[in-house]
Amino acid sequence: MEPQLPGRTALVTGASRGIGLAIVRALAEQGASVVAGARSTTRELAALAETGRVHPVTVDLSTPDGPAALVEAGAALLGDRLDILVNNVGGVHPRTGGFLSVSDDDWLRTLTINFLAAVRVTRAALPHLPDHGGSIVTINSVNSALPDPLVIDYGASKAALANFCKALSKEVGPRGVRVNTVSPGPVATDLWLGAGGVAETVGELNNLAPEEVAKGAVSGTATGRFTRPEEVANLVLLLAGDRATNVTGADIRIDGGLVTTM
């Protein structure tokens, strides 16, 4: 099968592991040249760089200047053209102490990495996106519309992100730039299943093994399993490429049926 994205250029944030790494790999396999922004270069990301299609850039997107610095470096590496932007960077910390345990600093950190980082990267990248073909795909979360007190600040930041992306899609759609979001439920990554991840943190609070917490997290879904990072990446490919070019302002949920409402 012919590559879907030959000659395209892309920038992915939060690219060193999990969903971001899967997206970088998928884009490169489909012929795109990819700038991969991350705080550090993992062994897996370094291996992808050896293909010549992936260009890691070390950056801290929680700083005010980090997003613009990433885009500037990416534009230099990609010949000042950016066809695809994937906002993936984010993080979640279960608030096992309840709402009153979440300080102003906690709120600011959560809003910065889950919302402002995407706003800042998008603001810097938008002038480089071509008219009639540019695509912005942002990885959001089912928690943008599924409030949960355990991740109260995370859900609020993702709700803001959803609103931002929808509004932006209306502004830039007439010039041919598409803006969409992908909202996963639980995904089989270290964020959920690794040391210090959601399953372990919640398990410690409730005297449960992480495996029990993970099983419970998907027990009410239709499929009864975690989403794989590669499945999220496949949706990004669909939205970034030429197979669904009249889709903009949309949110595609991939949660195995976790959200039961319409």
Secondary structure, DSSP 8 states (H G I E B T S, - for coil): ---SSTT-EEEEES-SSHHHHHHHHHHHHTT-EEEEEESS--HHHHHHHTTSSEEEEE--TTSSSHHHHHHHHHHHHTTS--SEEEE--------TT-GGG--HHHHHHHHIIIIIHHHHHHHHHGGGS-TTT-EEEEE--GGGSS--GGGHHHHHHHHHHHHHHHHHHHHHGGGT-EEEEEEESSBSSHHHHSTTSHHHHHHHHHT--HHHHHHHHHTTSSS-S-B-HHHHHHHHHHHHSSSSTT--S-EEEESTT-----
